[in-house]
Amino acid sequence: MSQISIKNTGPLRGEIIPPPDKSISHRSIILSSLAEGKSIIRNFLYAEDPLSTIGAFRQMGVEIEVEGSGARDEGQAIVIIVHGKGLSGLSAPREALDCGNSGTTIRLLCGVLAGQPFSATLKGDASLTRRPMKRVMDPLSQMGAVFKSQNGYLPLTVTGGKLKPINFKSPVASAQIKSAILLAGLYCDGITAVTEPERSRDHTERMLKAAGVNITVDRLTVSVKGKAAIRPFDFTIPNDFSSAAFFMVAGVLVPGSEILIKNVGVNPTRTGLLEILQAMGANIKPENEREISGEPVADLYVKHSGLSGMEIGGDIVPRTIDEFPILCVAAAMAHGPTKITGAKELRVKESDRIATMADALRKMQVTVEELEDGMIIEGGKKLKAASIHSHGDHRIAMSMAIAGLMADGETTILDTDCIATSFPGFTGLLERLQKDHLS
């Protein structure tokens, strides 16, 4: 089993560029494959999850070229050229589409496949097989797609057909559910609308608009008009806020640290963690704010600072959902208790992230009370080194590696191959920041 060992070597200092945004990388492949003509995608995340999306569309007849495909570490831009087939140009795959570990791949593919005149089977790894699919199956079935599954779990067969538009009120704020319905809505005559209880990340809406699709946003409701041609595009992907989050928290927590994290996407539907950390007392300042391909971008200056515990809930939680594990590490080092609620979605991620993080923090001697939709963390005590199992969850693995920087002794993170799903260069960047203060 793969593992990494972490210990406190002093301050973290230097400049880093996190990997390209994973969410946007997925969507860029999907929409460019459905566009009519050649699209160019710059700064693509060459990691396992987005490569699952590329593989699926190749199986459906889309020609996708990868330039510089050996450059997996941060700082090396990957350019993808997609020869789009249009909304009706996909071919039936000869074999099951393997989505690997990627929930985004499989759920957004369901939306695309719902509008196809053929059947396709979707499969994934052991982790993905445990994740529920009914949340997208139900609304897409209302639109006219037919699903066959193992009680709402993989493997899953989608039979597409003539779809009808719906007005769907989602019980949860989920960009995956919303995006699947909007993608299916492209195949409808009329307008398809999704209303969420809180606003989830809006990368799909931004990219659809940039590709010439008639899409409107009215507070918590997003509507798309179907049957429009998707224009090909030349798109540059910003770097991933969720990946930057690990180094934001590390820079704040490790005494003497000072880090500049460059070219980070700061889409306001993604930056809940930044707002929470600042409210807790973190010295994090966005600099050089600008826009790249319709997405806001900034450099983040991070300096060591003391944190105070707080209550976290409400509409900021969907904007922090992927950062929950590293937020828990910050809370463990803050002065006083931190209570997080409204995060029940975390029960059905790559692992049950509430239970997994509670168990991992307890192993490092943190007092944690697990709630159905979150947890209460008693912060401020010195962490003890431990052996932590990631349970195949990349965000758990990286978060607990950061926790190891604050622990007495050497912390071992077990089952770390999963880090490659989103951040192949994670350990290399961390080692660089540790060495920079010694040079």
MODALIN-V317238 format. One record per residue. N is the residue number from 0. RES is the residue in one letter. PSI is psi as a letter, one per 30 degrees, with the letter a starting at -180 (999 if undefined). OMEGA is omega as a letter, one per 30 degrees, with the letter a starting at -180 (NA if undefined). D_FIRST is the distance of its C-alpha to the first C-alpha in Angstrom with 2 decimals. Layout:
BEGIN
N/RES/PSI/OMEGA/D_FIRST + N/RES/PSI/OMEGA/D_FIRST
END
This chain:
BEGIN
0/M/k/a/0.00 + 1/S/k/l/3.80 + 2/Q/l/l/6.50 + 3/I/k/l/10.27 + 4/S/k/a/13.05 + 5/I/k/l/16.43 + 6/K/l/a/19.84 + 7/N/j/l/23.42 + 8/T/g/l/25.03 + 9/G/a/a/28.15 + 10/P/l/l/29.59 + 11/L/k/a/28.13 + 12/R/k/l/30.78 + 13/G/a/l/31.36 + 14/E/k/l/31.50 + 15/I/l/l/28.66 + 16/I/j/l/28.65 + 17/P/l/a/25.96 + 18/P/l/l/24.80 + 19/P/l/a/27.25 + 20/D/k/a/27.66 + 21/K/e/a/25.35 + 22/S/e/a/27.92 + 23/I/e/l/30.70 + 24/S/e/l/28.77 + 25/H/e/a/28.34 + 26/R/e/l/32.00 + 27/S/e/l/33.31 + 28/I/e/a/32.01 + 29/I/e/a/33.40 + 30/L/e/l/36.80 + 31/S/e/l/37.29 + 32/S/e/a/36.58 + 33/L/f/l/39.32 + 34/A/l/a/41.65 + 35/E/i/l/44.48 + 36/G/a/a/43.82 + 37/K/k/l/41.68 + 38/S/k/l/39.53 + 39/I/k/l/37.80 + 40/I/j/a/34.76 + 41/R/k/l/34.06 + 42/N/h/l/31.06 + 43/F/k/l/28.76 + 44/L/j/l/25.11 + 45/Y/i/a/23.22 + 46/A/l/a/19.93 + 47/E/e/a/18.30 + 48/D/e/l/20.40 + 49/P/f/l/23.78 + 50/L/f/l/23.03 + 51/S/e/l/22.79 + 52/T/e/l/26.31 + 53/I/e/a/27.53 + 54/G/e/a/26.32 + 55/A/e/a/28.15 + 56/F/f/l/31.39 + 57/R/e/l/31.28 + 58/Q/f/l/31.14 + 59/M/g/l/34.27 + 60/G/g/a/36.15 + 61/V/k/l/35.73 + 62/E/k/a/35.69 + 63/I/j/l/33.18 + 64/E/k/l/33.03 + 65/V/j/l/30.37 + 66/E/k/l/31.65 + 67/G/h/a/29.32 + 68/S/f/l/26.22 + 69/G/f/a/24.27 + 70/A/i/a/24.73 + 71/R/f/a/21.60 + 72/D/l/l/22.04 + 73/E/l/l/24.42 + 74/G/f/l/28.07 + 75/Q/j/a/28.29 + 76/A/k/l/30.14 + 77/I/k/l/29.38 + 78/V/k/l/32.48 + 79/I/k/l/32.44 + 80/I/k/a/35.65 + 81/V/k/l/36.13 + 82/H/j/a/39.13 + 83/G/k/a/39.78 + 84/K/f/a/41.34 + 85/G/l/a/43.05 + 86/L/e/a/42.71 + 87/S/g/a/43.88 + 88/G/f/a/42.40 + 89/L/l/l/38.99 + 90/S/l/l/38.60 + 91/A/k/l/37.08 + 92/P/k/a/33.59 + 93/R/f/l/33.45 + 94/E/l/l/29.96 + 95/A/k/l/27.98 + 96/L/j/a/26.90 + 97/D/j/a/23.11 + 98/C/g/l/22.45 + 99/G/b/a/18.65 + 100/N/g/a/17.58 + 101/S/j/l/21.01 + 102/G/e/l/23.49 + 103/T/e/l/26.03 + 104/T/e/a/26.02 + 105/I/e/a/26.67 + 106/R/e/l/29.19 + 107/L/e/l/31.20 + 108/L/e/l/31.21 + 109/C/e/l/32.80 + 110/G/e/l/35.64 + 111/V/e/a/36.20 + 112/L/f/l/36.02 + 113/A/f/a/38.46 + 114/G/g/a/41.17 + 115/Q/l/l/40.59 + 116/P/h/l/42.92 + 117/F/l/l/40.10 + 118/S/k/l/37.20 + 119/A/k/l/33.51 + 120/T/k/a/30.39 + 121/L/k/l/27.33 + 122/K/l/l/23.80 + 123/G/a/l/20.35 + 124/D/a/a/16.70 + 125/A/e/l/15.93 + 126/S/e/a/16.32 + 127/L/e/l/19.54 + 128/T/f/l/20.87 + 129/R/f/a/21.10 + 130/R/k/a/23.17 + 131/P/k/a/26.98 + 132/M/f/a/29.14 + 133/K/f/a/32.57 + 134/R/f/l/33.12 + 135/V/f/l/33.72 + 136/M/e/a/34.95 + 137/D/e/l/37.84 + 138/P/e/l/39.57 + 139/L/e/l/39.02 + 140/S/e/l/40.53 + 141/Q/f/a/43.49 + 142/M/f/l/43.93 + 143/G/f/l/44.09 + 144/A/l/l/40.66 + 145/V/k/a/39.61 + 146/F/k/l/36.13 + 147/K/k/a/34.63 + 148/S/l/l/31.36 + 149/Q/i/a/29.56 + 150/N/h/l/31.36 + 151/G/g/l/30.49 + 152/Y/l/a/26.87 + 153/L/l/f/25.41 + 154/P/l/a/26.37 + 155/L/k/l/29.48 + 156/T/k/l/32.56 + 157/V/k/l/34.97 + 158/T/j/a/38.55 + 159/G/l/l/40.37 + 160/G/a/l/44.08 + 161/K/j/a/46.94 + 162/L/l/l/45.81 + 163/K/k/l/47.97 + 164/P/l/l/47.46 + 165/I/l/l/46.65 + 166/N/j/a/46.83 + 167/F/k/l/43.59 + 168/K/j/a/43.12 + 169/S/k/l/39.41 + 170/P/f/a/38.52 + 171/V/l/l/35.70 + 172/A/j/a/35.37 + 173/S/j/l/32.79 + 174/A/f/l/32.87 + 175/Q/e/l/31.02 + 176/I/e/a/33.73 + 177/K/e/a/36.48 + 178/S/e/l/35.33 + 179/A/e/a/34.98 + 180/I/e/l/38.56 + 181/L/e/l/39.95 + 182/L/e/l/38.53 + 183/A/e/l/40.09 + 184/G/f/l/43.22 + 185/L/f/a/43.64 + 186/Y/g/a/44.63 + 187/C/l/l/47.25 + 188/D/j/a/50.96 + 189/G/a/a/51.47 + 190/I/k/l/49.51 + 191/T/k/a/46.21 + 192/A/k/l/45.46 + 193/V/k/l/42.55 + 194/T/k/a/43.21 + 195/E/l/l/40.47 + 196/P/e/l/40.87 + 197/E/l/a/39.53 + 198/R/k/l/38.86 + 199/S/l/a/35.41 + 200/R/k/a/34.32 + 201/D/g/a/36.95 + 202/H/e/l/35.38 + 203/T/e/a/36.44 + 204/E/e/a/40.00 + 205/R/e/a/40.28 + 206/M/e/l/39.06 + 207/L/e/l/41.28 + 208/K/e/l/44.23 + 209/A/f/a/43.57 + 210/A/g/l/43.54 + 211/G/g/l/46.97 + 212/V/k/l/46.21 + 213/N/j/a/48.62 + 214/I/k/a/46.48 + 215/T/k/l/47.77 + 216/V/k/l/46.25 + 217/D/j/a/48.41 + 218/R/c/a/46.71 + 219/L/g/a/44.04 + 220/T/k/l/45.09 + 221/V/k/a/44.02 + 222/S/k/l/46.13 + 223/V/k/l/45.83 + 224/K/k/a/48.62 + 225/G/l/l/47.56 + 226/K/g/l/48.58 + 227/A/k/l/48.51 + 228/A/k/l/47.46 + 229/I/k/l/44.42 + 230/R/k/l/45.19 + 231/P/l/a/42.79 + 232/F/l/l/41.71 + 233/D/j/a/40.60 + 234/F/k/l/38.02 + 235/T/k/a/36.09 + 236/I/k/l/33.05 + 237/P/l/a/32.81 + 238/N/l/a/29.64 + 239/D/k/l/27.48 + 240/F/e/a/28.65 + 241/S/e/l/25.51 + 242/S/e/l/23.43 + 243/A/f/a/26.23 + 244/A/e/a/26.08 + 245/F/e/a/23.13 + 246/F/f/l/25.26 + 247/M/e/a/28.41 + 248/V/e/l/27.16 + 249/A/e/a/25.70 + 250/G/e/l/29.08 + 251/V/e/a/31.01 + 252/L/e/a/29.14 + 253/V/j/a/28.56 + 254/P/k/l/32.01 + 255/G/g/a/33.82 + 256/S/l/l/31.74 + 257/E/j/a/33.47 + 258/I/k/l/31.74 + 259/L/j/a/33.25 + 260/I/j/a/31.10 + 261/K/l/l/32.97 + 262/N/h/a/33.85 + 263/V/k/l/32.25 + 264/G/k/a/33.35 + 265/V/h/l/35.28 + 266/N/k/a/36.36 + 267/P/f/l/37.89 + 268/T/g/a/36.11 + 269/R/f/a/32.78 + 270/T/g/l/33.74 + 271/G/e/a/33.91 + 272/L/e/l/31.42 + 273/L/e/a/33.72 + 274/E/e/l/36.71 + 275/I/e/a/35.03 + 276/L/e/l/33.87 + 277/Q/e/l/37.37 + 278/A/f/l/38.94 + 279/M/f/l/36.86 + 280/G/g/a/38.27 + 281/A/k/l/35.81 + 282/N/i/l/37.39 + 283/I/k/a/36.12 + 284/K/k/l/38.74 + 285/P/k/l/38.67 + 286/E/l/l/40.55 + 287/N/h/a/41.85 + 288/E/k/a/41.72 + 289/R/a/l/42.33 + 290/E/k/l/41.62 + 291/I/j/l/39.65 + 292/S/h/l/40.20 + 293/G/g/l/41.35 + 294/E/k/l/38.48 + 295/P/k/a/39.12 + 296/V/k/l/37.23 + 297/A/l/l/37.40 + 298/D/k/a/36.01 + 299/L/j/l/34.72 + 300/Y/k/a/35.80 + 301/V/k/l/33.73 + 302/K/k/l/34.84 + 303/H/k/l/33.80 + 304/S/l/l/35.76 + 305/G/k/a/35.97 + 306/L/l/l/35.16 + 307/S/k/l/36.93 + 308/G/l/a/35.62 + 309/M/l/l/37.20 + 310/E/k/a/37.36 + 311/I/k/l/35.61 + 312/G/a/l/36.57 + 313/G/a/a/38.72 + 314/D/f/l/38.61 + 315/I/f/a/36.37 + 316/V/e/l/33.33 + 317/P/f/l/32.94 + 318/R/g/a/33.07 + 319/T/g/a/30.16 + 320/I/e/l/27.95 + 321/D/f/a/24.93 + 322/E/g/a/25.35 + 323/F/e/a/25.34 + 324/P/e/a/22.02 + 325/I/f/l/23.17 + 326/L/e/l/26.67 + 327/C/e/l/25.46 + 328/V/e/l/24.21 + 329/A/e/a/27.67 + 330/A/e/l/29.36 + 331/A/f/a/27.61 + 332/M/f/a/29.23 + 333/A/l/l/32.56 + 334/H/j/l/35.65 + 335/G/l/a/36.35 + 336/P/k/l/34.94 + 337/T/k/l/33.58 + 338/K/k/l/34.01 + 339/I/k/l/32.34 + 340/T/l/l/33.78 + 341/G/g/a/34.12 + 342/A/h/a/30.41 + 343/K/f/l/29.99 + 344/E/f/a/28.50 + 345/L/f/l/25.23 + 346/R/f/a/24.80 + 347/V/h/l/24.09 + 348/K/a/a/21.82 + 349/E/e/l/18.17 + 350/S/l/l/17.86 + 351/D/j/a/20.83 + 352/R/f/l/20.86 + 353/I/e/a/23.63 + 354/A/e/a/22.00 + 355/T/e/l/18.52 + 356/M/e/l/20.19 + 357/A/e/l/22.58 + 358/D/e/a/19.96 + 359/A/e/a/18.02 + 360/L/e/l/21.40 + 361/R/e/l/22.61 + 362/K/f/l/19.79 + 363/M/g/l/21.29 + 364/Q/g/l/24.71 + 365/V/k/l/26.07 + 366/T/j/a/28.63 + 367/V/k/l/27.93 + 368/E/j/a/30.05 + 369/E/k/l/28.48 + 370/L/l/l/31.03 + 371/E/e/a/31.11 + 372/D/g/l/31.20 + 373/G/b/l/29.71 + 374/M/l/l/29.58 + 375/I/k/a/31.57 + 376/I/k/l/29.92 + 377/E/j/a/31.85 + 378/G/l/l/31.27 + 379/G/f/l/32.34 + 380/K/l/l/30.67 + 381/K/k/l/28.48 + 382/L/k/l/24.75 + 383/K/k/l/22.85 + 384/A/k/a/19.47 + 385/A/l/l/16.72 + 386/S/j/a/13.06 + 387/I/k/l/12.61 + 388/H/k/a/10.37 + 389/S/f/a/11.17 + 390/H/h/l/11.53 + 391/G/g/a/10.89 + 392/D/j/a/14.00 + 393/H/e/a/14.45 + 394/R/e/l/17.47 + 395/I/e/a/16.02 + 396/A/e/a/13.26 + 397/M/e/l/16.11 + 398/S/e/a/18.64 + 399/M/f/l/16.90 + 400/A/e/l/16.24 + 401/I/e/l/20.01 + 402/A/e/l/20.69 + 403/G/f/l/19.05 + 404/L/f/a/21.87 + 405/M/g/a/24.38 + 406/A/l/l/22.88 + 407/D/k/l/24.07 + 408/G/a/a/21.51 + 409/E/k/l/17.97 + 410/T/k/l/15.69 + 411/T/k/l/11.90 + 412/I/k/a/10.33 + 413/L/l/l/6.92 + 414/D/i/a/5.64 + 415/T/g/l/8.02 + 416/D/f/a/8.39 + 417/C/f/a/11.09 + 418/I/f/a/13.19 + 419/A/f/l/14.35 + 420/T/f/a/16.29 + 421/S/f/a/18.87 + 422/F/i/a/18.43 + 423/P/f/a/16.86 + 424/G/g/a/18.76 + 425/F/e/a/17.97 + 426/T/e/l/16.60 + 427/G/e/l/19.34 + 428/L/e/l/22.03 + 429/L/e/l/21.10 + 430/E/e/l/21.22 + 431/R/e/a/24.55 + 432/L/e/l/26.09 + 433/Q/e/a/25.13 + 434/K/e/a/26.74 + 435/D/e/a/29.75 + 436/H/f/l/31.31 + 437/L/f/a/31.19 + 438/S/999/NA/32.80
END
